[in-house]
Amino acid sequence: MRSQWMTSEQAAAALGVRLPTLYAYVSRGVISREAVTDPGGQRVSRFRREDVVALAQARSRPRAGAWSPLIESDVSQLDASGRLAFRGVDVAECARWGFERTACHVLGAPDPTWHTGAGIPAPGAGRAADTIRWTVMRLAAQDRFRERIDPDHCRSVAISTVTASTVALTGFHEGTVAERLARAWAPDAAEARHAAVAQAVDTALSVLVDHELTASTVAARAAAGVRADPWMVLLTGLAAMSGPFQAGASRAATAVLREWQAGRSVPAAPVPGFGHKVYVGPDPRVVLLLDRVAALCPATAESVDDLAVRMARAHSLHPNIDAALGGLILAADLPDDAGEVLFTLARVPGLMAHALEEYPRGLRLRPRALS
């Protein structure tokens, strides 16, 4: 008779995943495990066979109105308890590294490989984040090697997109991405103030590089699966994140913070900037960015903290990265669309890192319709 238990290796093989992915399922509550002591005195994990079989069936069974793909990825690791890491490095460490080094780490590119980038004329009036999407189109049209999907070219596409978009957004060719954005958004700030704004912007960019399998990431991976060129993979992901629920979410969160500062009344749930689809506790990116907000304007950081306490009491909700971006916008007096720009620009390396994982796999993200 077969045992009701499976070892970690047996469970991973039955699910068709690697051991790190199996343990990620455990940390996210997808499957439970039991720790026991084996005959040799070693602590090992075991899994109920029926749980493994049920999960394997759930992964292969189509469900009406829902699509829950489980995709192996080494780009980022997050769990509901509030941990986020990029390729095994905690997000707090990546924030200390800065955006450029974090982006290279996520892309698997040598550091440094950044350049100031040639200028691409901005598209004129419209949303600032459109400049980034416009830059992707212009660079794609100029790329003689556009169809190449080898890692070196893909990494070059991501870095060129960030650097050329930064020039188009700011008009500046020198300095880090964060320094140039800070100069463009706070042109009259004193040197010390400018440095503080740049540090806060750099932290925001660094923690936003990736966040596992968001809708935009899955869209980019699907495009890579059908061999879309790297520029179009980026554009696919950027288009998917352009709405009010992802890159544009900080606008509504900023409005909530302004209303809170004006009237100190707790809004009824759902509240933009609070709650998260993954984290049941604090968003680990929020603390890192709000520390920078406090250095810019202690009163703004205190206001966000006060609202966070009230929201936790009233609705059991914690602030997410959109609330932290809203705090940055208010503290540094940035344009209302600054959060959307930061989110869009930061995700370029992450999207390409996912594409690099997906290209070798070919067409596999093909859900079925039920009638």
C-alpha positions in Angstrom: 0.0 0.0 0.0 1.3 3.4 -0.9 2.1 5.8 1.9 -0.2 8.7 2.5 3.0 10.9 2.7 5.4 12.1 0.0 8.9 13.4 0.4 9.7 16.9 -0.9 11.5 15.4 -3.9 8.4 13.2 -4.7 6.0 16.1 -4.3 8.1 18.3 -6.6 8.3 15.6 -9.2 4.6 14.9 -9.1 3.9 18.6 -9.6 6.5 19.0 -12.2 8.3 21.8 -10.4 11.7 22.4 -8.7 12.1 22.2 -5.0 12.4 26.0 -4.5 9.1 26.4 -6.3 7.5 23.7 -4.0 8.7 25.6 -1.0 7.4 28.8 -2.5 4.0 27.1 -2.7 4.3 26.3 1.0 5.1 29.9 2.0 2.2 31.2 0.0 -0.3 28.7 1.5 -0.8 26.9 -1.8 0.0 23.6 -0.1 0.8 22.6 3.5 3.7 20.5 4.7 4.6 18.7 8.0 8.1 18.7 9.5 9.3 15.4 10.9 12.5 13.7 12.0 13.7 10.9 9.7 15.4 7.7 10.9 18.8 9.4 10.6 17.8 12.2 13.0 17.4 14.9 10.3 14.5 17.3 10.1 12.7 16.8 6.8 9.4 17.9 5.2 6.7 15.6 4.0 3.5 16.3 2.2 0.1 14.6 2.2 -0.3 12.6 -1.0 -3.9 13.7 -1.4 -2.9 17.4 -1.2 -0.2 16.9 -3.8 -2.6 15.1 -6.1 -5.3 17.8 -5.6 -2.9 20.6 -6.5 -1.7 18.7 -9.5 -5.2 18.3 -10.7 -6.1 21.9 -10.0 -3.1 23.1 -12.1 -4.3 21.2 -15.1 -8.1 21.6 -14.7 -9.8 24.5 -16.6 -12.2 26.5 -14.3 -15.0 28.7 -15.5 -14.3 32.4 -15.0 -10.8 31.9 -13.6 -7.3 31.3 -14.8 -4.7 30.7 -12.1 -1.4 29.7 -13.8 1.5 28.6 -11.6 4.7 29.6 -13.4 8.2 28.9 -12.2 10.2 32.1 -12.0 13.4 33.1 -10.3 13.0 36.9 -10.9 11.3 37.7 -7.6 10.0 35.9 -4.6 7.2 37.2 -2.4 4.9 35.7 0.2 1.9 36.8 2.1 3.8 37.3 5.3 5.5 40.4 3.8 8.8 39.3 2.3 9.9 40.4 -1.2 13.2 39.5 -2.8 14.7 40.0 -6.3 16.6 36.9 -7.3 17.2 36.0 -3.7 18.3 39.4 -2.5 15.9 41.1 -0.1 14.2 44.2 -1.4 15.7 46.3 1.5 19.2 45.4 0.2 18.2 46.2 -3.3 16.9 49.6 -2.2 20.4 50.3 -0.7 22.0 49.3 -4.0 20.0 51.8 -6.0 17.9 51.4 -9.1 20.6 50.8 -11.7 22.4 48.0 -9.8 19.1 46.4 -8.9 17.9 46.5 -12.5 21.2 44.8 -13.6 20.8 42.2 -10.9 17.2 41.4 -12.0 18.3 41.3 -15.6 21.3 39.1 -14.9 23.5 41.8 -16.6 27.0 42.8 -15.6 27.1 45.9 -13.5 27.6 48.6 -14.6 26.3 48.5 -18.2 24.4 51.8 -18.1 24.9 54.6 -20.5 23.2 58.1 -20.7 21.3 57.2 -23.9 20.4 59.1 -27.0 17.5 61.4 -26.8 14.2 60.4 -28.3 11.8 63.4 -28.7 8.9 63.3 -26.3 5.5 62.8 -28.0 4.2 66.2 -26.8 1.1 66.8 -24.7 -0.4 63.8 -22.9 0.3 61.5 -20.0 4.0 61.5 -19.0 4.1 57.7 -19.0 3.2 57.7 -22.7 6.7 59.1 -23.2 8.1 55.7 -22.1 5.7 53.7 -24.4 6.5 56.2 -27.3 10.2 55.7 -26.7 9.8 51.9 -27.0 8.2 52.3 -30.4 10.8 54.8 -31.7 13.7 52.6 -30.5 12.1 49.5 -32.0 11.8 51.2 -35.4 15.5 52.1 -35.3 16.7 48.7 -34.2 18.4 46.7 -37.1 18.5 43.6 -34.9 14.9 43.9 -33.7 14.1 40.2 -34.1 16.9 39.0 -32.0 15.8 37.4 -28.7 19.2 36.4 -27.3 19.8 37.5 -23.7 22.4 40.2 -24.6 20.1 41.9 -27.0 17.1 41.7 -24.6 19.1 43.2 -21.8 20.3 46.0 -24.1 16.7 46.7 -25.1 15.6 47.1 -21.5 18.6 49.4 -20.6 18.2 51.4 -23.7 14.5 51.9 -23.0 15.2 53.2 -19.5 18.0 55.5 -20.5 16.4 57.0 -23.6 13.0 57.4 -21.7 14.8 59.2 -18.9 16.3 61.7 -21.4 13.0 62.1 -23.1 11.2 62.8 -19.8 13.8 65.1 -18.3 16.0 66.5 -21.1 19.1 65.6 -19.0 21.9 63.2 -20.1 24.0 63.0 -17.0 23.4 61.5 -13.6 21.5 58.5 -12.4 17.9 58.0 -13.5 16.7 59.2 -10.0 18.9 62.3 -10.1 17.7 63.4 -13.5 14.0 62.8 -12.6 14.5 64.8 -9.3 16.1 67.7 -11.2 13.2 67.7 -13.7 10.5 67.5 -11.0 12.1 69.8 -8.5 14.2 72.2 -10.6 14.4 75.0 -8.0 15.2 72.8 -5.0 18.3 73.5 -3.0 21.2 71.0 -3.3 20.4 69.2 -0.1 16.7 69.0 -0.9 17.4 67.8 -4.4 19.7 65.0 -3.0 16.9 63.9 -0.6 14.3 63.9 -3.4 16.7 61.9 -5.6 17.3 59.3 -2.8 13.5 58.9 -2.4 12.9 58.5 -6.1 15.8 56.0 -6.3 14.2 54.0 -3.5 10.9 54.0 -5.3 12.4 52.8 -8.6 14.4 50.1 -6.8 11.6 48.5 -4.9 9.3 48.6 -8.0 11.5 46.7 -10.4 9.4 43.6 -10.2 6.6 42.0 -8.2 6.3 38.5 -9.4 3.4 37.5 -11.7 1.3 40.6 -12.0 -1.2 40.9 -15.0 1.4 42.9 -16.9 4.1 40.4 -16.3 1.9 37.5 -17.5 1.0 39.6 -20.6 4.7 40.2 -21.3 5.5 36.5 -20.8 2.6 35.5 -23.1 4.1 37.8 -25.8 7.5 36.3 -25.3 6.0 32.8 -25.6 4.9 33.6 -29.2 8.3 35.0 -30.0 7.3 38.7 -30.2 10.5 40.8 -30.4 11.8 42.2 -27.1 10.5 45.7 -27.9 7.0 44.5 -28.4 7.2 42.3 -25.3 8.0 45.4 -23.3 5.2 47.3 -25.0 2.7 44.5 -24.2 3.6 44.6 -20.6 3.6 48.4 -20.4 0.2 48.6 -22.1 -1.2 46.0 -19.6 0.0 48.0 -16.6 -1.2 51.4 -17.9 -4.6 51.4 -16.2 -5.8 52.6 -12.8 -5.2 49.3 -11.0 -1.5 49.1 -11.5 0.8 51.9 -12.8 -1.9 54.5 -12.4 -3.1 53.5 -9.0 -1.0 56.0 -7.1 -3.1 58.9 -8.5 -6.2 57.7 -6.6 -4.0 57.0 -3.5 -2.6 60.5 -3.6 -6.1 61.9 -3.7 -7.1 59.9 -0.7 -4.1 61.2 1.3 -4.9 64.8 0.3 -8.5 64.3 1.5 -7.2 62.8 4.8 -4.9 65.7 5.4 -7.7 68.1 4.8 -10.5 66.5 6.8 -9.0 63.6 8.9 -12.0 61.4 8.2 -11.5 57.7 7.5 -13.0 56.8 4.1 -15.2 53.8 3.6 -13.5 50.7 2.1 -12.3 49.9 -0.5 -9.7 52.7 -0.2 -7.1 53.3 -2.9 -3.6 52.8 -1.5 -4.7 50.2 1.2 -4.9 46.5 1.1 -3.1 44.1 -1.3 -4.0 41.0 -3.3 -1.0 39.1 -1.9 0.2 40.6 1.4 -2.1 39.9 4.4 0.2 42.1 6.5 2.4 45.2 5.7 3.8 45.7 2.2 7.6 45.5 2.7 8.2 48.2 0.1 6.1 50.8 2.1 8.5 51.0 5.1 11.5 51.5 2.8 9.9 54.3 0.8 8.1 56.0 3.8 11.5 56.3 5.5 12.6 58.4 2.6 9.4 60.4 2.7 10.0 61.1 6.4 13.4 62.5 5.5 11.7 64.9 3.0 8.7 65.9 5.1 8.2 64.4 8.5 4.6 65.8 8.7 3.6 63.9 5.5 5.1 60.7 6.8 3.3 61.1 10.1 0.0 61.8 8.3 0.3 58.6 6.3 1.2 56.7 9.5 -1.9 58.2 11.2 -4.2 57.1 8.4 -2.6 53.7 8.3 -3.4 53.2 12.0 -7.0 54.3 11.5 -7.4 52.1 8.4 -6.0 49.1 10.3 -8.5 49.7 13.1 -11.5 50.4 10.9 -10.9 48.0 8.0 -7.9 45.8 8.9 -6.1 47.1 5.9 -2.4 48.1 5.6 -0.9 50.7 3.2 0.5 49.4 -0.1 3.1 50.8 -2.4 0.6 53.2 -4.0 0.0 54.9 -0.7 3.8 55.2 -0.2 4.1 56.7 -3.7 1.3 59.2 -2.8 3.2 60.1 0.3 6.3 60.8 -1.9 4.4 62.9 -4.3 3.0 65.1 -1.5 6.3 65.3 0.5 8.4 66.3 -2.5 5.6 68.3 -4.3 5.9 66.1 -7.4 3.5 66.0 -10.3 0.4 63.9 -9.7 1.5 61.5 -12.5 5.0 61.0 -11.0 4.0 57.7 -9.4 2.8 56.4 -12.8 6.1 57.4 -14.4 8.2 55.7 -11.6 6.1 52.5 -11.7 6.3 52.3 -15.5 10.0 53.1 -15.8 11.0 50.8 -12.9 9.2 47.8 -14.3 11.0 47.7 -17.7 13.9 45.6 -16.4 11.5 43.3 -14.6 9.4 42.7 -17.6 12.4 41.9 -19.7 13.8 39.5 -17.0 10.5 37.6 -17.2 10.7 37.6 -21.0 14.2 36.0 -20.8 12.7 33.2 -18.7 9.8 32.7 -21.1 11.5 32.8 -24.5 13.0 29.3 -24.3 9.7 27.8 -23.3 7.7 28.7 -26.4 3.9 28.8 -26.5 2.5 27.5 -23.3 0.4 30.3 -21.8 -2.7 29.3 -23.8 -5.9 29.2 -21.7 -9.0 27.6 -23.0 -12.4 29.2 -23.3 -15.5 27.5 -21.9 -18.9 27.9 -23.6 
